[in-house]
Amino acid sequence: MLSTLPFPPSSNRYWRNVNGRMVKSAAARQYQVAAGSAARAAGTEALQGPVGLELRFYRPQRRGDLDNRIKVLLDSLQGILYADDGQVTEIHAYQADDRAAPRVEVIAWPVI
């Protein structure tokens, strides 16, 4: 299954300390809603068992680490592509630049 989702914020902007508690930032909550809506609109269904993912990140600027985007994306797809991100046993991730259309393309499959 292929889904095209909005480009995620960095994990550096994902958590915020509020009165000694770590909570998801407003950017993280907004991204979860946007990514979930886009994935559902693509007709995705949650996979059972181990899951493999191919992630193609097209970033708007030539900065930011690939690994800082992966965690945010995996958390956002929880309950949509899989019940829990612990099901993900294989990841192939790629990064390129596309200032005009930043996005992430996700292909998911059951791992046998």
trRosetta pair geometry for C-beta under 8 A, 3 or more apart (Angstrom, degrees):
i j d omega theta_ij theta_ji phi_ij phi_ji
1 42 7.4 119 172 131 103 116
1 43 7.8 -137 -149 93 120 81
1 44 5.4 120 151 -115 147 85
1 45 7.7 -178 -71 31 163 69
1 81 7.8 -169 79 -128 130 99
1 107 6.9 160 77 -148 43 55
1 108 5.5 -17 58 54 96 88
1 109 7.7 165 17 -73 71 59
2 42 7.2 -120 99 -175 54 138
2 105 6.6 -11 -164 -174 96 96
2 106 7.1 151 -153 81 46 52
2 107 5.3 -18 -95 -94 73 79
3 38 6.5 116 177 129 106 91
3 39 4.8 18 -157 -117 158 69
3 42 4.2 180 -113 47 85 165
3 44 5.6 -25 -63 -51 130 131
3 81 7.7 -121 8 -79 145 118
3 105 7.4 164 84 -156 45 50
3 106 4.7 -12 60 59 93 103
3 108 7.8 10 8 -1 107 106
4 38 6.9 -95 92 172 56 125
4 42 7.2 145 26 -80 63 136
4 103 5.5 1 -175 173 94 138
4 104 7.6 160 -156 82 51 41
4 105 5.3 -22 -102 -103 74 74
4 106 7.7 180 -84 19 26 74
5 8 7.8 19 120 -49 117 88
5 34 7.7 116 -171 124 86 85
5 35 4.7 35 -163 -133 129 81
5 38 4.7 144 -116 91 67 141
5 39 6.3 0 -85 -56 114 85
5 73 7.4 129 86 -136 147 103
5 76 7.9 137 179 110 151 136
5 103 6.6 144 74 -168 41 82
5 104 5.1 -23 66 65 94 91
5 105 7.8 166 20 -91 72 25
5 106 6.2 25 0 -6 117 117
6 31 6.9 -137 86 -139 119 78
6 34 4.9 -12 18 135 141 128
6 35 6.2 -110 41 -75 89 71
6 38 6.4 171 -13 -24 79 153
6 102 7.7 40 -169 108 62 89
6 103 6.5 -79 -128 -120 24 66
6 104 7.5 12 95 19 25 88
7 57 7.0 90 -132 -157 89 85
7 58 7.0 -102 -87 74 115 64
7 59 6.4 123 -150 -116 139 50
7 60 6.4 -177 60 -24 169 96
7 69 7.8 -51 -174 -141 74 132
7 102 3.9 -37 -26 146 147 106
7 103 5.6 -93 -53 -84 81 17
7 104 5.9 124 -107 -27 51 87
8 31 5.5 81 -134 -168 74 143
8 35 7.1 12 -85 -68 96 135
8 69 5.0 134 70 -156 112 86
8 72 4.3 157 165 104 138 126
8 73 5.0 -127 -30 -64 153 81
8 76 6.9 -157 -107 -3 124 147
8 104 6.5 -2 -9 -15 92 142
9 13 4.7 -83 160 75 124 123
9 14 6.6 162 96 -72 108 71
9 25 7.9 -87 98 75 157 129
9 27 4.7 58 -42 147 166 124
9 28 6.6 -102 56 -77 130 59
9 31 5.7 -128 5 -50 97 147
9 72 6.1 -156 67 -150 66 164
10 13 5.2 86 65 11 81 95
10 14 7.3 -117 109 -30 48 89
10 64 5.6 -136 -82 -139 116 110
10 65 7.5 80 -135 44 111 78
10 68 4.5 5 -156 139 86 127
10 69 6.5 -58 -108 -72 52 68
10 72 7.3 178 177 -25 12 144
11 14 4.6 -31 -148 -3 49 132
11 15 7.8 13 178 0 71 90
11 68 4.4 -135 22 -162 94 73
11 69 7.3 -136 -24 -65 86 22
11 71 4.9 37 -87 63 135 122
11 72 5.4 -152 -76 -43 74 98
12 68 6.0 -10 -17 -157 88 137
13 25 5.9 -84 158 45 70 163
13 27 5.3 -12 140 69 117 148
13 28 7.3 -180 118 -49 75 88
14 24 6.7 -49 171 -138 70 73
14 25 6.1 -166 -179 16 18 108
14 27 7.5 -100 -98 86 39 100
14 28 4.6 85 -148 -85 64 128
14 71 7.4 -79 -36 103 170 110
14 72 5.5 -146 -90 -94 128 103
14 75 8.0 98 -159 44 137 153
15 22 5.1 -3 -173 -171 121 104
15 23 7.1 141 -154 72 69 28
15 24 6.6 -58 -103 -103 56 40
15 25 6.6 -148 -100 -27 5 91
15 28 7.4 37 -61 -33 42 157
16 22 7.3 150 75 -151 32 57
16 23 5.9 -31 66 67 83 79
16 24 7.6 32 20 140 87 13
16 25 4.7 102 -22 -85 112 84
17 20 6.9 12 -176 -101 98 14
17 21 7.2 148 -155 71 57 32
17 22 5.9 -33 -95 -93 63 63
18 21 5.6 -32 69 65 76 86
18 22 8.0 127 22 -113 73 15
18 23 5.2 -18 20 18 121 123
24 28 4.1 -121 -174 90 98 133
24 29 5.4 118 119 -53 121 84
24 32 7.8 2 175 -17 154 135
25 28 4.6 103 53 3 76 101
25 29 7.2 -143 95 -2 43 85
26 29 5.8 -55 -147 39 34 109
26 30 6.2 34 154 -19 67 108
27 30 5.8 -56 -145 39 29 111
27 31 6.2 30 156 -20 64 107
28 31 5.8 -55 -147 36 29 110
28 32 6.5 33 154 -23 63 103
28 72 6.8 -125 -124 -138 89 103
29 32 5.7 -50 -149 30 32 113
29 33 6.8 31 154 -16 63 104
30 33 5.9 -57 -155 36 33 110
30 34 6.3 27 153 -14 67 110
31 34 5.7 -58 -143 42 34 109
31 35 5.8 28 161 -16 71 110
31 72 6.6 -3 113 169 152 116
31 76 6.0 -79 126 -96 93 141
32 35 6.1 -56 -138 41 25 105
32 36 6.0 25 161 -19 62 113
32 75 7.4 -64 -96 118 107 91
32 76 4.6 -151 -112 -124 64 87
33 36 5.9 -59 -145 39 24 111
33 37 6.3 24 158 -19 62 109
34 37 5.9 -56 -148 35 27 110
34 38 6.4 23 156 -15 63 108
35 38 5.8 -57 -146 39 31 109
35 39 6.2 28 157 -18 66 109
35 73 7.1 -173 -138 -135 156 65
35 76 4.1 42 73 152 149 135
35 77 6.7 -85 143 -66 124 70
35 80 8.0 -173 126 34 88 164
36 39 5.9 -56 -143 38 29 109
36 40 6.2 26 159 -16 65 109
36 76 6.6 -131 -46 174 80 85
36 77 7.8 173 -88 -105 67 41
36 79 7.9 -6 -119 86 119 102
36 80 5.5 -158 -129 -69 77 144
37 40 5.9 -58 -145 39 27 108
37 41 6.2 30 155 -22 64 109
38 41 5.7 -54 -146 35 29 114
38 42 6.6 29 154 -20 62 105
39 42 5.8 -57 -154 33 32 111
39 44 4.8 -45 172 29 86 139
39 77 6.4 137 -80 -121 164 86
39 80 4.8 70 105 157 144 140
39 81 6.5 -90 -166 -49 142 92
39 106 7.6 -17 -104 58 104 141
40 43 7.7 55 175 -66 37 21
40 44 6.7 -87 -92 44 31 88
40 80 6.6 -96 -59 -142 80 114
44 80 6.2 54 96 158 126 89
44 81 5.8 -41 163 -92 138 74
44 108 7.5 64 -145 38 122 133
46 79 7.1 -58 -92 -179 130 26
46 80 6.5 -174 -79 144 86 15
46 81 6.3 110 -116 149 55 12
46 82 5.8 127 -157 -105 84 18
46 83 5.9 75 -178 -54 136 65
47 51 5.0 121 83 -98 136 111
47 81 6.3 -2 8 166 97 66
47 82 5.4 -32 55 -89 85 80
47 87 7.2 170 91 139 97 145
47 108 6.2 -150 -18 146 139 121
47 109 7.7 119 -110 167 157 14
47 110 5.3 -168 -166 -77 124 84
48 83 7.8 36 -110 -12 57 112
48 110 7.3 7 64 -112 61 122
49 87 6.8 119 124 -153 22 112
49 110 6.0 51 75 -152 111 105
49 111 7.3 -140 127 57 99 72
50 87 6.0 -174 -119 -176 31 73
50 88 7.9 99 -163 -129 64 11
50 89 4.4 -16 -158 4 112 133
50 90 7.7 65 163 0 108 94
50 110 7.0 95 80 -168 64 63
50 111 3.9 -63 115 61 110 111
51 81 7.0 114 -163 138 156 101
51 82 4.9 -98 -22 -78 157 137
51 87 4.7 56 6 126 106 103
51 88 5.1 -46 76 -95 99 56
51 89 6.8 132 54 15 45 78
51 90 7.8 -142 112 41 43 80
51 108 5.9 -15 -171 -165 111 102
51 109 7.3 145 -158 75 63 36
51 110 6.5 -52 -104 -109 58 43
51 111 6.3 -161 -93 -4 4 98
52 88 7.6 112 -103 -151 22 68
52 89 6.8 -50 -76 66 67 77
52 90 3.8 -14 -117 71 91 116
52 91 7.5 -168 -159 -70 60 35
52 92 7.8 28 176 -1 98 95
52 108 7.1 151 81 -156 53 51
52 109 5.0 -18 60 63 102 88
52 110 7.6 38 16 123 87 7
52 111 4.7 112 -34 -67 98 100
53 74 7.9 -152 11 -97 170 92
53 81 7.9 68 -95 139 113 152
53 88 6.0 -19 -5 -138 119 114
53 90 7.0 166 25 94 58 66
53 91 5.2 -4 65 -114 98 71
53 92 7.2 -163 101 33 55 66
53 106 6.4 -34 -157 -158 103 90
53 107 7.0 143 -158 77 51 55
53 108 5.4 -15 -101 -101 75 73
54 91 8.0 151 -91 -162 30 48
54 92 4.6 -15 -113 68 75 107
54 93 7.8 176 -161 -78 45 38
54 94 7.9 8 -178 4 85 104
54 105 8.0 -18 112 109 90 87
54 106 7.3 148 78 -157 58 40
54 107 4.2 3 50 53 106 106
55 70 6.6 137 76 -113 168 87
55 73 6.6 115 -132 104 139 161
55 91 6.7 -6 5 -165 113 95
55 92 7.1 168 25 86 66 53
55 93 4.5 -8 66 -112 107 79
55 94 7.1 176 94 28 60 64
55 104 6.1 -13 -166 -174 89 111
55 105 7.5 152 -156 77 39 54
55 106 5.9 -3 -105 -105 70 72
56 93 7.9 178 -77 -155 34 49
56 94 4.9 -8 -115 65 71 107
56 96 7.2 -3 -177 15 90 107
56 104 6.6 156 79 -159 49 58
56 105 4.3 -5 56 52 107 100
56 106 8.0 -152 26 -65 71 35
57 66 6.4 174 37 -129 145 83
57 69 5.7 80 -110 104 152 157
57 93 7.1 19 -6 -172 107 93
57 94 6.9 -175 28 91 71 53
57 95 4.7 -15 70 -110 107 72
57 96 7.3 160 89 29 58 59
57 104 5.0 -16 -102 -106 64 93
58 96 5.4 -19 -109 76 71 89
58 97 6.9 77 -164 -179 66 10
58 98 3.8 -2 174 22 118 120
58 101 6.7 8 115 99 140 75
58 102 5.7 -167 105 -137 81 45
58 103 5.2 15 51 51 111 69
58 104 7.1 -171 20 -81 70 41
58 105 7.6 49 -11 -10 107 93
59 62 7.3 128 96 -88 120 30
59 63 7.7 -150 148 55 143 44
59 64 6.0 -173 -141 57 148 125
59 95 6.5 12 -13 -165 114 98
59 96 7.5 175 18 87 77 36
59 97 5.7 -46 65 -110 81 60
59 98 7.4 121 53 33 32 65
59 102 5.9 12 -160 -131 23 108
60 97 7.9 49 -178 -155 4 75
60 98 7.5 -45 -93 83 44 55
60 99 5.5 75 -161 -128 60 52
60 102 3.9 -49 -56 -57 86 139
61 64 7.3 97 77 -2 90 108
61 97 7.7 -35 160 -135 8 107
61 99 7.2 64 -75 -104 48 90
62 97 5.7 -18 -81 -95 80 139
64 68 6.4 -117 -174 65 84 125
64 69 6.9 66 152 -46 120 110
65 68 4.4 88 71 1 96 106
65 69 7.5 -170 96 -8 56 84
66 69 6.1 -66 -163 33 36 108
66 70 6.7 41 149 -33 70 104
66 93 5.8 136 170 135 123 127
66 95 4.6 -117 -91 -44 111 135
67 70 5.6 -43 -146 19 40 118
67 71 7.5 39 165 -17 65 96
68 71 7.1 -50 -158 27 31 104
68 72 7.5 26 151 -9 58 111
69 72 5.9 -65 -159 40 40 111
69 73 6.1 36 152 -19 75 111
69 104 7.4 177 158 -83 127 139
70 73 5.8 -62 -151 39 30 109
70 74 6.2 26 157 -18 68 108
70 91 7.0 64 -154 -178 133 152
70 93 5.9 -52 -89 -98 121 156
71 74 5.9 -55 -144 37 29 109
71 75 6.3 28 158 -17 64 107
72 75 6.0 -59 -151 38 27 109
72 76 6.3 25 154 -20 63 112
73 76 5.7 -61 -149 37 30 112
73 77 6.4 19 159 -14 67 110
73 104 6.1 -92 -108 115 140 168
73 106 7.4 179 176 -83 127 126
74 77 6.1 -63 -146 39 29 104
74 78 7.1 52 151 -46 61 91
74 85 4.4 84 160 -135 106 135
74 88 6.3 -79 -137 -4 122 159
75 78 5.8 -33 -162 -5 37 119
75 85 6.3 -51 -81 -36 44 149
76 80 7.9 -19 136 21 61 134
77 80 5.1 -102 -162 60 57 109
77 81 4.4 -6 171 18 115 114
77 82 6.9 51 127 27 98 83
77 85 7.4 101 72 -88 88 96
77 106 7.2 175 -90 -157 149 166
78 82 6.8 -47 -122 78 50 79
78 83 7.4 11 -167 145 73 25
78 84 6.1 23 -143 -126 106 32
78 85 5.2 -65 -81 -37 106 90
79 82 8.0 -12 -23 85 19 42
79 83 6.6 41 -92 -140 47 40
81 106 7.3 -93 -80 144 155 139
81 108 5.0 -178 -166 -68 126 170
82 85 6.7 117 81 -89 124 38
82 87 4.4 -149 -176 59 139 138
82 88 6.8 -172 28 -52 165 80
82 108 7.6 -153 -39 -161 99 143
83 87 6.6 95 48 -28 77 138
84 87 5.6 118 72 -17 72 94
85 88 5.5 -22 -172 4 65 116
88 91 6.3 38 166 -59 117 100
89 111 5.4 -101 60 42 120 164
90 111 5.7 134 8 -88 122 138
98 101 5.1 -40 142 64 121 72
98 102 6.0 166 82 -83 86 46
98 103 7.3 -31 75 23 134 83
99 102 7.3 -5 -135 -51 21 91
